[in-house]
Amino acid sequence: MTDGKVTLPKLDYGYADLEPVLSEQLLTLHHTKHHQNYVDTYNKLLDEFTEAKNKNDVYKIVSLTPGLKFNLGSHINHSIYWKNLCPIKNGGGKVPENSKLVEKIKSQWGSVDKFIADFIDNIMKIQGSGWGNLAYNKTTKCLEYLETKDQDPVALKSNYVAILCVDGWEHAWYVKYLNMKKTYYTEIWKIVNWDDLEKRYLEATK
Ligand code: MN3
C-alpha cells in the first residue's frame, strides 16, 4: 500500500491444517487476534505519526517511535513465521534432498539433527518474550542462530537476513502446550516449510 499501512496476510493453509502441532484454536487466536492486533495498532499509530509530522510536533513523533517499531516489527516477524510453516500433508517438516540451505547447515553443524538440537537449546534460553531465528550473516557468509528481543525483527541488523523465525512468545504455544514450552520448540520442526527456508536462503546468498 502506498500509504504505508499494513494488512493481515492470509495464511496459505487452513486453521486446522497445522494440527496436531498447532491446534486450530491456537492458530486462529494467534492469527486473527494477536497478529491482527499488531496490524491495527501499527496502522493507528501511523495515522498519529502522520498527524504529528504535519504539525511538526517533534515530541509526539519521538513518543510514537517505539510503538511503531514494536508493532511493525511484530507484523514483519509473524508474516515470515506463517510462511515458514506448512501442513504435514503438504510436505511440512520434510527436509529436502537437493538443497543449498541443507548443504550449508550440514557444513556448519554436521547434520540437520544437530542443527535442530542446537536451535532448540538456544531458543530455550529466551528470557521473557522474543523470537528465535535462523539468520544468514552476509558479512561472514554463514548461518547463525540469532535471538531477537520482544518483537525486534532480524532486519534491524543490517547485514542479517531472516531464514526462519520461530515465535517464542507465550501466546504462540501456551493454548496447546501449557507449561511444556520445549515440546512446542521440538514439535514445530514437523511443520517447518523447508521450501520456503530454501527460497529465503537463495535470495540472501544472491
Ligand atoms: Mn506471535
Residues whose N, C-alpha, C, O or C-beta is under 5 A from the ligand:
A	BS01	MN3	D167 W169 A172
